[in-house]
């Protein structure tokens, strides 16, 4: 089972591969702001789980299982960021999505995606914004 920390490594690995075509452990360390020994430990664990093909001093490769899991992690993060924007959050969107994503069940993410789609309709978005503006006195006290 992937821990929240391993999810972060796999998610970043997928993002980097999608953007650059290759990924090295150093790329992951720089992006996540962690030490190379931490990356090495995480990559070994992901390899043991069958998520990646990992050999020291070579590019990282995703297995089919790793690609499926990684794509889900990337899309989950995207869905939560989109949701936070849809409800009018504009501060630290990525940090908030990161904090939420590891603790929500897939069914909850599915419902959040549906609610986000619902709020994308301009009439619903306007009604929600008006509701929030009317409720702001209640929320801030």
HULINPE-V51931 format. One record per residue. N is the residue number from 0. RES is the residue in one small letter. PHI is phi as a letter, one per 20 degrees, with the letter a starting at -180 (* if undefined). Layout:
N/RES/PHI ; N/RES/PHI
//
This chain:
0/x/* ; 1/x/f ; 2/x/e ; 3/x/g ; 4/x/f ; 5/x/f ; 6/x/g ; 7/x/f ; 8/x/f ; 9/x/f ; 10/x/f ; 11/x/f ; 12/x/g ; 13/x/f ; 14/x/g ; 15/x/f ; 16/x/f ; 17/x/f ; 18/x/e ; 19/x/d ; 20/x/n ; 21/x/c ; 22/x/b ; 23/x/d ; 24/x/g ; 25/x/f ; 26/x/f ; 27/x/f ; 28/x/f ; 29/x/f ; 30/x/f ; 31/x/e ; 32/x/m ; 33/x/c ; 34/x/f ; 35/x/f ; 36/x/f ; 37/x/f ; 38/x/f ; 39/x/g ; 40/x/f ; 41/x/f ; 42/x/f ; 43/x/f ; 44/x/f ; 45/x/f ; 46/x/f ; 47/x/f ; 48/x/e ; 49/x/n ; 50/x/e ; 51/x/c ; 52/x/d ; 53/x/c ; 54/x/c ; 55/x/g ; 56/x/m ; 57/x/b ; 58/x/f ; 59/x/e ; 60/x/c ; 61/x/e ; 62/x/e ; 63/x/f ; 64/x/f ; 65/x/f ; 66/x/f ; 67/x/f ; 68/x/f ; 69/x/f ; 70/x/f ; 71/x/f ; 72/x/f ; 73/x/f ; 74/x/f ; 75/x/f ; 76/x/f ; 77/x/f ; 78/x/f ; 79/x/f ; 80/x/f ; 81/x/f ; 82/x/f ; 83/x/f ; 84/x/f ; 85/x/f ; 86/x/e ; 87/x/n ; 88/x/f ; 89/x/c ; 90/x/d ; 91/x/l ; 92/x/g ; 93/x/f ; 94/x/f ; 95/x/f ; 96/x/f ; 97/x/f ; 98/x/f ; 99/x/e ; 100/x/f ; 101/x/f ; 102/x/d ; 103/x/d ; 104/x/f ; 105/x/g ; 106/x/f ; 107/x/f ; 108/x/f ; 109/x/g ; 110/x/f ; 111/x/f ; 112/x/f ; 113/x/f ; 114/x/f ; 115/x/f ; 116/x/f ; 117/x/f ; 118/x/f ; 119/x/f ; 120/x/f ; 121/x/g ; 122/x/f ; 123/x/f ; 124/x/f ; 125/x/f ; 126/x/f ; 127/x/f ; 128/x/f ; 129/x/f ; 130/x/f ; 131/x/f ; 132/x/f ; 133/x/f ; 134/x/e ; 135/x/f ; 136/x/f ; 137/x/f ; 138/x/f ; 139/x/e ; 140/x/e
//
